[in-house]
């Protein structure tokens, strides 16, 4: 088990969003399927917005929340998560959706873990809001993919 303050954890989460952005950028550049590329651009925009929000909060957020210590397991290693998915230029929209949903689900589980394990109501409130945003992003992604597949 590890202990970190929320103020230390938020930059690490931002680092995950930076890695995701780089991964999705690489994916976008290598895909041959235009609809798959469109979906990657869509999720990239969503992740950039959430990353910016977290970056702002880590600088200007509630000091009490930022200084709160939480305990978590080091099971969340995104580098290993990314390595699972190799790039294939001919991937169709279903395969790209699977990759993106797997990454987004990994983040969702991370946020759920923080919500379930923290004793601070203010930290719980912050991460519950992030969790709800993550759930909404996944739902919207699936809907957006269905629209693209119907084109």
N, C-alpha and C positions, 0 to 999 in steps of 0.2 A: 504494500500500500504506500502511496505517496501523498504528501500534503502540499497544497499550493494555495496561494491567495488568488482570488478571482482576478485581481489586477495582473497577476503573472500568467494566468491561464488564457485570458482574452487575446494577448498577442500570439500565443501558441495556436489558438483557434484561427486567428487571422492568417497565420502561416499555412494552415491547412487550406484556407480559401485561396491563398496565393498558389499553392501547389495544384489545387483543383483548376484554377484559372490557366496555369501553364499546361496542365494535362489536357484540358478542353481545347486550348489554343492549338496544341499539337494535333489533337484528334481532328479539329476543324480543318487544319491544313492538309491532312492526309486523306480525308474522305473523298470518294468519287461521287457519292450520292448527294445530290443537292438538298433533298428533304432532310437527310440526316444532318447535314451541315447546318441547316436552318434550326433544327432542334438544339444542336450544341450551342449555337449563338444565343438562343432563347435562355437556356439554363445558365450560360455564362453571365448574361446580364443580371439574372436573379441573384446569383452568387456574389457578383461584384457589389450589388446594392446591400446585401446583408453583411458582407465583409466591411464595407464602408461604415455601416451603422455600428458594428462592433468596434471598429477602430476609433470612431468618435466616442463611443461610450467608455472605452478604456482610458481616454484622456479626460473626459468631462463628466463621467458618470458619478453616481453616488459613492462618496468615499467609504462609507460604511460597507457597502457591497464590495467595492474593490479590495478592501482590506480583510474581507472574510476568508477564513481558511476553509478549504474543503479537502476531503480525503477521497481519493479515487485510485483505481487500479491502473497500472500502466498498459492495459490491454488495447489501448487506442493508439496504434502506430499506423499512420496513414500511408507511409512509404510502402509498407507491405500490402496495403489495400490496393494501391495503384498498380503495383507489379502484377497483380492477378490478371489484369486486362491488357492484353497486347493489342497494338493497333493493327488494323487490317483495312486498307483503303477501300475495299469492296463491301464493307459492313453495311447492311441495310439498316433501316430506321428501327426495326425491332431489336437488333443487337445493340445498337447505340443506346436505345431506351433502357435495355437491361443494364448496361454499364453505368449509365447515369443514375438510374434508380438504385442500383446497388450502392453507389457512392453516397447518394442522398440518404439512403436508409441507414448506412453506417453513421452518418452525422446525426440522424434522428435518434438512433440508439444511444449515442454519446450524450445528447442533450437530455434524453429521458433518464439516463443514469444519474446525471447531475441533479435533476429535479427530484428524483426518488431518494437520493442519499444526503442531500443537504438539510441541515436543520434550520437554516436561516430563511425566514419567510421572504425577505427582500431578494435573496439570491434565487430562491425558488420562483419568485414572480418574474425576475429577469429571464431566467432560462425557460420558464414556461412560455413566455412570449416568443422566445427564439424557437422553441419546440413547435409551437402552433404555426409559426411562419414556415418552418421546415415541412410540416405536414401539408400545409397549403401549397407549397412549392411542388411537392411530389404529386399531389392531386392535379394541380394545374399542368404539370409536365405530362402526365398520362393523358389528360384531355387534349392537350396541344398535339401530342403524338398521334392520337386518334384522328384529329382533324387533318394533320399532314398525310396520314396514311390514306385518307379518303380522297385526297387530291389526285 
